[in-house]
Amino acid sequence: MYPGHPPEYVRLPADEEGIHFGLFNDQGSLVSVVSVFQHLNDFQFRKFATATAEQGKGFGSKLLNHVIGYCRENGAQRLWCNARETALPFYQRFDFSSTGESYETAGIRFVIMEKLFNS
């Protein structure tokens, strides 16, 4: 997720409150991960990553579709994330749109993206 940083770099105090999903390839290797955090009808996903060698093969899309379905089934009104600016076209394919908020961390520009669900 952040090459050159240890796994502890992405640990959050609220990790135990999240639901963590992983996608395995046909060889049984974990290739894509994401964590979902719920607050009432507002869901946020964080730490969404696919192994570098497995990117571009549809694993991230498959996992994100699963997360969207999970959130919809569990009453989400909104699903949002802090998206890397370079990944905006990816999220737009799933009907996420920018909230207009952005920030920079560790030299990476992030844009807050959201997907709204009909009640």
N, CA and C of each residue as an Amber inpcrd file, in Angstrom:
protein
   357
   0.8290000  -1.1850000   0.0000000   0.0000000   0.0000000   0.0000000
   0.8770000   1.2530000   0.0000000   1.8510000   1.2590000   0.8910000
   2.8560000   2.3220000   0.9060000   4.2140000   1.6370000   0.8180000
   4.6910000   1.4020000  -0.4010000   5.9820000   0.7150000  -0.5550000
   7.0760000   1.3970000   0.2700000   7.8850000   0.5820000   0.8960000
   8.9680000   1.1120000   1.7000000   8.6010000   1.3390000   3.1550000
   7.3340000   1.1750000   3.4900000   6.8830000   1.3360000   4.8750000
   6.4800000  -0.0200000   5.4460000   6.6950000  -0.2260000   6.7300000
   6.2970000  -1.4900000   7.3530000   4.7700000  -1.5750000   7.4830000
   4.2130000  -2.7840000   7.6790000   2.7640000  -2.9490000   7.8240000
   2.1600000  -2.0630000   8.9210000   2.9110000  -1.7820000   9.9730000
   2.4130000  -0.9570000  11.0760000   2.0500000   0.4540000  10.6100000
   2.6210000   0.8780000   9.4910000   2.3810000   2.2170000   8.9670000
   0.9040000   2.4460000   8.6390000   0.1980000   1.3960000   8.2670000
  -1.2030000   1.5420000   7.8810000  -2.1750000   1.0850000   8.9710000
  -1.6690000   0.6740000  10.1180000  -2.5580000   0.2660000  11.2040000
  -3.2740000   1.4750000  11.7790000  -4.5580000   1.2670000  12.0940000
  -5.3870000   2.3270000  12.6590000  -5.8730000   1.9270000  14.0410000
  -6.0710000   2.8800000  14.9320000  -6.6060000   2.5480000  16.2570000
  -7.9710000   1.8540000  16.1720000  -8.7460000   2.1520000  15.1400000
 -10.0970000   1.5910000  15.0030000 -10.1230000   0.3010000  14.1820000
  -8.9770000  -0.2890000  13.8650000  -8.9540000  -1.4870000  13.0210000
  -9.8550000  -2.6030000  13.5470000  -9.9300000  -2.7650000  14.8570000
 -10.7510000  -3.8350000  15.4250000 -12.2400000  -3.6040000  15.1960000
 -12.6250000  -2.3650000  14.8920000 -14.0290000  -2.0430000  14.6480000
 -14.4190000  -2.2570000  13.1870000 -13.4600000  -2.4670000  12.3310000
 -13.7280000  -2.6130000  10.9030000 -14.0320000  -4.0390000  10.5130000
 -14.5370000  -4.1690000   9.3020000 -14.7310000  -5.4670000   8.6750000
 -13.6970000  -5.5270000   7.5670000 -12.9230000  -6.5800000   7.5570000
 -11.7820000  -6.6730000   6.6480000 -12.0440000  -7.7600000   5.6060000
 -11.8890000  -7.3880000   4.3440000 -12.1370000  -8.2950000   3.2360000
 -10.8360000  -8.5590000   2.5020000 -10.7100000  -9.7590000   1.9860000
  -9.5600000 -10.1070000   1.1710000  -9.9950000 -10.9400000  -0.0100000
  -9.2890000 -10.8250000  -1.1010000  -9.5700000 -11.5960000  -2.3080000
  -8.3340000 -12.4140000  -2.6400000  -8.5440000 -13.6880000  -2.8790000
  -7.4550000 -14.6120000  -3.1690000  -7.4930000 -15.0090000  -4.6440000
  -6.3360000 -15.2090000  -5.2310000  -6.2840000 -15.6640000  -6.6160000
  -6.4720000 -17.1820000  -6.6680000  -6.4350000 -17.7560000  -7.8710000
  -6.6540000 -19.1990000  -8.0460000  -5.5820000 -20.0500000  -7.3730000
  -4.4290000 -19.4620000  -7.1080000  -3.3470000 -20.1980000  -6.4350000
  -3.4480000 -20.0920000  -4.9140000  -4.4500000 -19.3760000  -4.4250000
  -4.6530000 -19.2480000  -2.9860000  -3.8770000 -18.1220000  -2.3370000
  -3.2810000 -17.2430000  -3.1320000  -2.5340000 -16.1120000  -2.5800000
  -3.4500000 -14.9050000  -2.3940000  -3.3100000 -14.2380000  -1.2660000
  -4.0580000 -13.0170000  -1.0040000  -3.5290000 -11.9350000  -1.9360000
  -4.4170000 -11.3620000  -2.7690000  -3.9560000 -10.3990000  -3.7590000
  -4.5790000  -9.0140000  -3.5920000  -5.7180000  -8.9210000  -2.9100000
  -6.3680000  -7.6240000  -2.7540000  -7.0530000  -7.5770000  -1.3900000
  -6.9910000  -6.4110000  -0.7440000  -7.5710000  -6.2440000   0.5920000
  -8.2800000  -4.9020000   0.6970000  -9.2280000  -4.8310000   1.6330000
  -9.9110000  -3.5720000   1.9350000 -10.5350000  -3.7110000   3.3200000
 -10.6220000  -2.6070000   4.0340000 -11.2660000  -2.5660000   5.3490000
 -12.4360000  -1.5910000   5.2730000 -13.5770000  -1.9960000   5.8570000
 -14.7880000  -1.1830000   5.8290000 -15.1610000  -0.8130000   7.2600000
 -15.4650000   0.4630000   7.4520000 -15.8410000   0.9840000   8.7630000
 -17.2130000   1.6260000   8.6460000 -18.1030000   1.2580000   9.5570000
 -19.4790000   1.7410000   9.5070000 -19.7780000   2.6640000  10.6790000
 -20.4420000   3.7770000  10.3790000 -20.9750000   4.6500000  11.4100000
 -22.4040000   4.9630000  10.9940000 -23.3570000   4.3080000  11.6450000
 -24.7720000   4.3920000  11.2820000 -24.9280000   3.9640000   9.8210000
 -25.4320000   4.8280000   8.9520000 -25.6310000   4.4750000   7.5420000
 -24.5240000   5.0090000   6.6470000 -23.4230000   5.4280000   7.2640000
 -22.2830000   5.9850000   6.5580000 -21.1460000   4.9570000   6.6260000
 -20.6840000   4.5000000   5.4770000 -19.6270000   3.4910000   5.4160000
 -18.3960000   4.1060000   4.7560000 -17.2420000   3.8040000   5.3120000
 -15.9860000   4.2400000   4.7200000 -15.1310000   3.0180000   4.4650000
 -14.4990000   2.9660000   3.2970000 -13.5030000   1.9080000   3.1170000
 -12.1230000   2.5430000   3.0830000 -11.1980000   1.8030000   3.6710000
  -9.8220000   2.2640000   3.8000000  -8.8950000   1.1060000   3.4850000
  -7.6620000   1.4460000   3.2870000  -6.6150000   0.4420000   3.0900000
  -6.9620000  -0.5300000   1.9680000  -7.4720000   0.0070000   0.8710000
  -7.8210000  -0.7740000  -0.3120000  -6.5610000  -0.8940000  -1.1570000
  -6.0910000  -2.1070000  -1.3380000  -4.8390000  -2.2980000  -2.0690000
  -4.8290000  -3.6480000  -2.7730000  -4.1400000  -3.6920000  -3.8820000
  -3.9240000  -4.9300000  -4.6320000  -2.4210000  -5.0770000  -4.8290000
  -1.9320000  -6.2910000  -4.6780000  -0.5050000  -6.5580000  -4.8740000
  -0.0750000  -6.0150000  -6.2270000   1.0650000  -5.3650000  -6.2620000
   1.5490000  -4.7070000  -7.4780000   1.5350000  -5.6450000  -8.6830000
   2.0040000  -6.8680000  -8.5100000   2.0730000  -7.8150000  -9.6310000
   0.6910000  -8.2550000 -10.1040000  -0.3300000  -8.0300000  -9.2970000
  -1.6850000  -8.4710000  -9.6400000  -2.5800000  -7.3320000 -10.1220000
  -2.0670000  -6.1180000 -10.1380000  -2.8720000  -4.9710000 -10.5680000
  -3.1880000  -5.0610000 -12.0460000  -4.3610000  -4.5450000 -12.4140000
  -4.7910000  -4.5530000 -13.7950000  -5.4460000  -5.8460000 -14.2360000
  -5.6700000  -6.7700000 -13.3050000  -6.2710000  -8.0680000 -13.6260000
  -7.7190000  -8.1810000 -13.1590000  -8.2660000  -7.0870000 -12.6200000
  -9.6660000  -7.0940000 -12.2120000  -9.9250000  -7.4490000 -10.7580000
  -8.8870000  -7.7540000  -9.9990000  -9.0910000  -8.1240000  -8.6010000
  -9.6710000  -6.9750000  -7.7820000  -9.1270000  -5.7860000  -7.9420000
  -9.6350000  -4.6320000  -7.2060000 -11.0790000  -4.3280000  -7.5660000
 -11.4120000  -4.4220000  -8.8410000 -12.7970000  -4.1840000  -9.2800000
 -13.7410000  -5.2020000  -8.6630000 -13.3380000  -6.4410000  -8.6640000
 -14.1820000  -7.4940000  -8.0930000 -14.3980000  -7.2550000  -6.5950000
 -13.3340000  -6.8930000  -5.8980000 -13.4460000  -6.6580000  -4.4620000
 -14.2870000  -5.4150000  -4.1750000 -14.0970000  -4.3520000  -4.9430000
 -14.8910000  -3.1450000  -4.7270000 -16.3690000  -3.4070000  -5.0130000
 -16.6830000  -4.1660000  -6.0480000 -18.0770000  -4.5250000  -6.3110000
 -18.6710000  -5.2870000  -5.1280000 -17.8850000  -6.1640000  -4.5330000
 -18.3520000  -6.9120000  -3.3630000 -18.6330000  -5.9580000  -2.1950000
 -17.7410000  -5.0290000  -1.9610000 -17.9020000  -4.0570000  -0.8710000
 -19.1350000  -3.1860000  -1.1140000 -19.3500000  -2.7480000  -2.3390000
 -20.5340000  -1.9490000  -2.6610000 -21.7970000  -2.7440000  -2.3480000
 -21.8420000  -3.9930000  -2.7590000 -22.9880000  -4.8470000  -2.4690000
 -23.1860000  -5.0590000  -0.9800000 -22.0870000  -5.3010000  -0.2760000
 -22.1540000  -5.4830000   1.1750000 -22.7450000  -4.2430000   1.8480000
 -22.2620000  -3.0840000   1.4690000 -22.7380000  -1.8420000   2.0810000
 -24.2080000  -1.6010000   1.7490000 -24.5780000  -1.8190000   0.5110000
 -25.9800000  -1.6460000   0.0980000 -26.8810000  -2.5790000   0.9320000
 -26.4910000  -3.8360000   1.0570000 -27.2730000  -4.8260000   1.8150000
 -27.3710000  -4.4800000   3.2930000 -26.4230000  -3.7000000   3.7930000
 -26.3980000  -3.3560000   5.2140000 -26.8650000  -1.9310000   5.4790000
 -27.6300000  -1.3790000   4.5410000 -28.3010000  -0.1080000   4.7730000
 -27.5080000   1.1490000   4.5430000 -26.4380000   1.0600000   3.7810000
 -25.6250000   2.2610000   3.5340000 -26.4220000   3.3130000   2.7770000
 -26.2650000   4.5440000   3.2170000 -26.7580000   5.6840000   2.4510000
 -25.6120000   6.3160000   1.6820000 -24.3990000   6.1070000   2.2300000
 -23.2090000   6.6620000   1.5900000 -22.0420000   5.7290000   1.8330000
 -21.2310000   5.5540000   0.8090000 -19.9680000   4.8300000   0.8940000
 -18.9020000   5.7910000   0.3930000 -17.8300000   5.9550000   1.1660000
 -16.8140000   6.9300000   0.7680000 -15.4170000   6.4200000   1.0590000
 -14.4610000   7.1050000   0.4430000 -13.0560000   6.7500000   0.6350000
 -12.1760000   7.9540000   0.3770000 -10.9520000   7.8470000   0.8160000
  -9.9010000   8.8150000   0.5070000  -9.1220000   8.2100000  -0.6630000
  -9.4290000   8.6380000  -1.8570000  -8.8510000   8.0470000  -3.0660000
  -7.5870000   8.7730000  -3.4970000  -6.5920000   8.0040000  -3.8840000
  -5.4230000   8.6220000  -4.4880000  -5.8850000   9.3580000  -5.7390000
  -5.3740000  10.5440000  -5.9210000  -5.7770000  11.3570000  -7.0710000
  -5.5800000  10.6110000  -8.3890000  -4.5460000   9.8000000  -8.4550000
  -4.2680000   9.0460000  -9.6820000  -5.3010000   7.9480000  -9.9410000
  -6.1120000   7.6020000  -8.9310000  -7.1010000   6.5160000  -9.0670000
  -8.5220000   7.0230000  -9.3080000  -8.7090000   8.3210000  -9.4710000
 -10.0610000   8.8620000  -9.6450000 -10.8360000   8.2000000 -10.7870000
 -10.2320000   7.9800000 -11.9580000 -10.9900000   7.3230000 -13.0330000
 -11.4900000   5.9270000 -12.6300000 -10.7100000   5.2060000 -11.8390000
 -11.1290000   3.8880000 -11.3570000 -12.4200000   4.0130000 -10.5510000
 -12.4500000   4.9130000  -9.5900000 -13.6290000   5.0650000  -8.7370000
 -14.8250000   5.6280000  -9.5000000 -14.5660000   6.4740000 -10.4660000
 -15.6580000   7.0290000 -11.2600000 -16.3840000   5.9380000 -12.0440000
 -15.6970000   4.8680000 -12.4130000 -16.3340000   3.7410000 -13.1040000
 -17.3780000   3.0660000 -12.2190000 -17.2790000   3.2500000 -10.9100000
 -18.2150000   2.6540000  -9.9580000 -19.2020000   3.6890000  -9.4180000
 -19.3340000   4.8000000 -10.1380000 -20.2650000   5.8820000  -9.7880000
 -19.9040000   6.6220000  -8.5080000 -18.6150000   6.6710000  -8.1790000
 -18.1640000   7.5270000  -7.0920000 -17.9210000   8.9080000  -7.6710000
 -18.1800000   9.9350000  -6.8880000 -17.9040000  11.2960000  -7.3290000
 -17.1510000  12.0370000  -6.2300000 -16.4350000  13.0550000  -6.6270000
 -15.6320000  13.8320000  -5.6940000 -16.5280000  14.7080000  -4.8240000
 -16.1560000  14.8180000  -3.5420000 -16.8580000  15.7300000  -2.6400000
 -16.2740000  17.1390000  -2.7460000 -15.1550000  17.2660000  -3.4480000
 -14.4700000  18.5450000  -3.5480000 -13.4020000  18.7290000  -2.4840000
 -13.3210000  17.7800000  -1.5520000 -12.2960000  17.8570000  -0.4970000
 -11.0880000  17.0280000  -0.9000000  -9.8930000  17.5460000  -0.5950000
  -8.6670000  16.8150000  -0.8890000  -7.6010000  17.1870000   0.1390000
  -6.5520000  16.3720000   0.1790000  -5.4370000  16.6230000   1.1000000
  -4.2290000  15.8360000   0.6050000  -3.0920000  16.0540000   1.2400000
  -1.8680000  15.3490000   0.8680000  -1.2620000  14.6980000   2.1000000
  -0.8250000  13.4530000   1.9350000  -0.1460000  12.7090000   2.9960000
   0.9980000  11.9260000   2.3730000   2.1420000  11.9680000   3.0060000
   3.3260000  11.2310000   2.5460000   3.6110000  11.5020000   1.0660000
   3.3670000  12.7380000   0.6350000   3.6370000  13.1200000  -0.7420000
   2.6150000  12.6140000  -1.7520000   1.4930000  12.0720000  -1.2600000
   0.4500000  11.5350000  -2.1410000  -0.8030000  12.3850000  -1.9810000
  -1.3720000  12.8210000  -3.0910000  -2.5940000  13.6370000  -3.0790000
  -3.8020000  12.7180000  -3.0540000  -4.7360000  12.9880000  -2.1240000
  -5.9660000  12.2140000  -1.9680000  -7.1790000  13.1060000  -2.1880000
  -8.2180000  12.5380000  -2.7490000  -9.4900000  13.2110000  -2.9700000
 -10.5670000  12.3690000  -2.2950000 -11.4620000  13.0010000  -1.5520000
 -12.5430000  12.2640000  -0.9130000 -13.6190000  12.0000000  -1.9590000
 -13.8800000  10.7130000  -2.1840000 -14.8560000  10.2680000  -3.1740000
 -16.0020000   9.5910000  -2.4420000 -17.2190000   9.7240000  -2.9840000
 -18.3810000   9.0990000  -2.3410000 -19.3240000   8.5300000  -3.3740000
 -20.0540000   7.5240000  -2.9220000 -21.1180000   6.9060000  -3.7020000
 -22.3510000   6.9710000  -2.8190000 -23.4170000   7.5890000  -3.3380000
 -24.6520000   7.7140000  -2.5800000 -25.6280000   6.6240000  -3.0190000
 -26.3430000   6.0670000  -2.0570000 -27.3280000   5.0250000  -2.3180000
 -28.7290000   5.5980000  -2.1230000 -29.6500000   5.1320000  -2.9040000
 -31.0440000   5.5290000  -2.7200000 -31.5780000   4.9070000  -1.4430000
 -32.3560000   5.6430000  -0.7190000 -32.9130000   5.1360000   0.5460000
 -33.9620000   4.0800000   0.3020000
